[in-house]
Amino acid sequence: MINNYMLPIEKLERVIDSSYFLRKNLSFAFAQGYCHPRGGFYGKLINYPDPEGTLNIFGRKYSNTNKRIVNGALELIPIDGQLDLHYQVEPELMRRGPRAAFAEYHAMFALSDCIGFFDHRHSLQVAMQIHPWIASRVREVAELLKIPVDRLGATGSLAYGKIEPEHEHEDLDLTIYGSLEEHRRIFSIIREWLKDPAHRVIEFGKLWPMRFFYRETLVCPFFIYERPEEVPLAECDMEVVQEDVDFSGCVADDRHSIFLPIVLRLEEVKLSGEKASGMPLIIYDSSVRGEFSNGNSLAGRARRVRAKMRDGECEALLVTNGSAVSVQ
């Protein structure tokens, strides 16, 4: 089944956010963002073979590094705890580095360690061919979002073909390709849809601003930059200027709030209580995508960094754990 979905690693042209890779040790790694080291990628070790694991992937037992069962309930593992578990499972990952500052809570993976990858669009096409109910639901979601089906792809377990029977399958992790302006239009449709409380998703104790229910199917969208030139961060290199800076500011540009990395333009900035010039706030944590909008007054703790952006090098604020930022 995996061979139906997987493409050989030699066909990989560039690493794209929310992409799955099958490694030679049969673990599944998940790439995040668009800035990656040469010959590798920053990401998460999502599922790994474990004789005591509770996940069954095509007859093999696996465990997960970002979720766990506690007192019979599924909960998210905090982002720093996820990385600790990576290193417990595979100590070799700890010795790879140094990592870029924004990849503090990501492991570094080598493409040479991978058997293949799961192209978003290819995986969704295969899933729709094998499972007619998925094809029907995907077409309905595309109609809701007013986009052609070929702009959609698959991520999550759907990317590699692990699909429960129809009556048990409750979610679709879908990637959406398009320009920055197209994504803004699609997100506005989602926000309108979410005005109905019945369409909202509350999971792991929080309301998710981009996930939604459509005819009892939970849809989790991942917005993908189709045009590489629209990715705001241009390079992997990022110089840390100052650690642990208390900041506040008002969001003046939220166009990149739905992607990873989240990049917000802040104005009315204060650093450690002192007025400062407007600057980007970079949040490298996908768990808070879509949570911040124009006009929000934000406060938190960050690093001051020198970052290479598409429009030139500039000073910015970097947060690698979304819980460090709050709306005031």
MOLIN-V249803 format. One record per residue. N is the residue number from 0. RES is the residue in one letter. OMEGA is omega as a letter, one per 40 degrees, with the letter a starting at -180 (NA if undefined). NEAR is the number of other ideal C-beta (glycine too) atoms within 8 Angstrom. Layout:
BEGIN
N:RES:OMEGA:NEAR ; N:RES:OMEGA:NEAR
END
This chain:
BEGIN
0:M:a:6 ; 1:I:i:9 ; 2:N:i:5 ; 3:N:a:8 ; 4:Y:a:13 ; 5:M:i:12 ; 6:L:i:10 ; 7:P:a:7 ; 8:I:a:11 ; 9:E:a:4 ; 10:K:a:7 ; 11:L:i:9 ; 12:E:i:3 ; 13:R:a:5 ; 14:V:a:8 ; 15:I:i:9 ; 16:D:i:12 ; 17:S:i:12 ; 18:S:i:14 ; 19:Y:i:13 ; 20:F:i:17 ; 21:L:a:14 ; 22:R:a:12 ; 23:K:i:6 ; 24:N:i:8 ; 25:L:i:7 ; 26:S:i:12 ; 27:F:i:13 ; 28:A:a:15 ; 29:F:a:12 ; 30:A:i:16 ; 31:Q:i:11 ; 32:G:a:12 ; 33:Y:i:10 ; 34:C:a:11 ; 35:H:i:10 ; 36:P:i:9 ; 37:R:i:3 ; 38:G:a:6 ; 39:G:i:10 ; 40:F:i:12 ; 41:Y:a:16 ; 42:G:a:12 ; 43:K:i:12 ; 44:L:a:16 ; 45:I:a:11 ; 46:N:a:11 ; 47:Y:i:12 ; 48:P:a:10 ; 49:D:a:8 ; 50:P:i:5 ; 51:E:a:5 ; 52:G:a:9 ; 53:T:i:5 ; 54:L:i:9 ; 55:N:i:7 ; 56:I:i:9 ; 57:F:i:7 ; 58:G:i:4 ; 59:R:a:8 ; 60:K:a:11 ; 61:Y:i:13 ; 62:S:a:12 ; 63:N:a:9 ; 64:T:a:13 ; 65:N:i:8 ; 66:K:i:7 ; 67:R:i:7 ; 68:I:i:7 ; 69:V:a:6 ; 70:N:i:3 ; 71:G:a:4 ; 72:A:i:6 ; 73:L:i:6 ; 74:E:i:9 ; 75:L:i:7 ; 76:I:i:11 ; 77:P:a:6 ; 78:I:i:13 ; 79:D:i:8 ; 80:G:i:8 ; 81:Q:a:13 ; 82:L:i:11 ; 83:D:i:8 ; 84:L:i:10 ; 85:H:a:13 ; 86:Y:i:10 ; 87:Q:a:6 ; 88:V:a:9 ; 89:E:a:10 ; 90:P:a:7 ; 91:E:a:6 ; 92:L:a:12 ; 93:M:a:6 ; 94:R:i:6 ; 95:R:a:9 ; 96:G:e:5 ; 97:P:i:2 ; 98:R:i:10 ; 99:A:a:10 ; 100:A:a:12 ; 101:F:a:13 ; 102:A:a:11 ; 103:E:a:8 ; 104:Y:i:11 ; 105:H:i:12 ; 106:A:i:12 ; 107:M:a:13 ; 108:F:i:16 ; 109:A:i:9 ; 110:L:i:11 ; 111:S:i:5 ; 112:D:a:8 ; 113:C:i:14 ; 114:I:a:8 ; 115:G:a:10 ; 116:F:a:13 ; 117:F:i:16 ; 118:D:a:9 ; 119:H:a:16 ; 120:R:i:10 ; 121:H:a:11 ; 122:S:a:17 ; 123:L:i:14 ; 124:Q:i:8 ; 125:V:a:11 ; 126:A:a:14 ; 127:M:i:11 ; 128:Q:a:7 ; 129:I:a:8 ; 130:H:a:10 ; 131:P:a:6 ; 132:W:i:7 ; 133:I:i:13 ; 134:A:a:10 ; 135:S:a:8 ; 136:R:i:12 ; 137:V:i:14 ; 138:R:i:9 ; 139:E:i:10 ; 140:V:i:14 ; 141:A:i:12 ; 142:E:i:7 ; 143:L:a:9 ; 144:L:i:10 ; 145:K:i:7 ; 146:I:i:11 ; 147:P:a:5 ; 148:V:a:8 ; 149:D:i:5 ; 150:R:a:9 ; 151:L:i:15 ; 152:G:a:14 ; 153:A:i:15 ; 154:T:a:14 ; 155:G:a:8 ; 156:S:i:8 ; 157:L:a:15 ; 158:A:a:14 ; 159:Y:i:13 ; 160:G:i:13 ; 161:K:a:8 ; 162:I:i:9 ; 163:E:i:6 ; 164:P:a:5 ; 165:E:a:7 ; 166:H:i:4 ; 167:E:a:6 ; 168:H:a:8 ; 169:E:a:6 ; 170:D:i:9 ; 171:L:i:13 ; 172:D:a:12 ; 173:L:i:15 ; 174:T:i:14 ; 175:I:a:15 ; 176:Y:i:10 ; 177:G:i:11 ; 178:S:i:8 ; 179:L:a:10 ; 180:E:i:6 ; 181:E:i:9 ; 182:H:i:13 ; 183:R:i:9 ; 184:R:a:9 ; 185:I:i:15 ; 186:F:i:12 ; 187:S:i:8 ; 188:I:i:11 ; 189:I:a:12 ; 190:R:i:9 ; 191:E:i:7 ; 192:W:a:11 ; 193:L:i:10 ; 194:K:i:6 ; 195:D:a:7 ; 196:P:a:4 ; 197:A:a:5 ; 198:H:a:10 ; 199:R:a:11 ; 200:V:i:9 ; 201:I:a:7 ; 202:E:a:7 ; 203:F:i:6 ; 204:G:a:4 ; 205:K:i:6 ; 206:L:a:6 ; 207:W:a:11 ; 208:P:a:9 ; 209:M:i:11 ; 210:R:a:10 ; 211:F:i:12 ; 212:F:i:11 ; 213:Y:a:12 ; 214:R:i:6 ; 215:E:i:5 ; 216:T:i:11 ; 217:L:i:10 ; 218:V:i:12 ; 219:C:a:12 ; 220:P:i:11 ; 221:F:a:11 ; 222:F:a:13 ; 223:I:i:13 ; 224:Y:i:11 ; 225:E:i:6 ; 226:R:a:7 ; 227:P:a:7 ; 228:E:i:5 ; 229:E:i:9 ; 230:V:a:10 ; 231:P:i:10 ; 232:L:a:15 ; 233:A:a:8 ; 234:E:i:7 ; 235:C:a:7 ; 236:D:i:6 ; 237:M:a:13 ; 238:E:i:7 ; 239:V:a:10 ; 240:V:a:8 ; 241:Q:i:7 ; 242:E:i:5 ; 243:D:i:6 ; 244:V:i:12 ; 245:D:a:10 ; 246:F:i:16 ; 247:S:a:10 ; 248:G:a:14 ; 249:C:a:10 ; 250:V:a:16 ; 251:A:a:8 ; 252:D:a:8 ; 253:D:a:10 ; 254:R:a:6 ; 255:H:a:12 ; 256:S:a:14 ; 257:I:a:10 ; 258:F:i:12 ; 259:L:e:11 ; 260:P:i:12 ; 261:I:i:16 ; 262:V:a:13 ; 263:L:i:14 ; 264:R:i:11 ; 265:L:i:16 ; 266:E:a:8 ; 267:E:a:8 ; 268:V:i:13 ; 269:K:i:11 ; 270:L:a:10 ; 271:S:i:7 ; 272:G:a:5 ; 273:E:i:6 ; 274:K:i:4 ; 275:A:i:7 ; 276:S:i:4 ; 277:G:a:9 ; 278:M:i:13 ; 279:P:i:13 ; 280:L:a:17 ; 281:I:i:15 ; 282:I:a:13 ; 283:Y:i:15 ; 284:D:a:13 ; 285:S:a:6 ; 286:S:a:7 ; 287:V:i:11 ; 288:R:i:13 ; 289:G:a:10 ; 290:E:a:8 ; 291:F:a:13 ; 292:S:i:7 ; 293:N:a:7 ; 294:G:i:6 ; 295:N:i:10 ; 296:S:a:10 ; 297:L:i:17 ; 298:A:i:9 ; 299:G:i:10 ; 300:R:a:8 ; 301:A:i:12 ; 302:R:i:13 ; 303:R:a:12 ; 304:V:i:14 ; 305:R:a:9 ; 306:A:i:13 ; 307:K:i:9 ; 308:M:a:12 ; 309:R:a:9 ; 310:D:i:4 ; 311:G:a:6 ; 312:E:a:6 ; 313:C:i:10 ; 314:E:a:8 ; 315:A:i:13 ; 316:L:a:14 ; 317:L:i:15 ; 318:V:a:16 ; 319:T:i:12 ; 320:N:a:9 ; 321:G:a:11 ; 322:S:i:5 ; 323:A:a:8 ; 324:V:i:13 ; 325:S:i:6 ; 326:V:a:7 ; 327:Q:NA:6
END
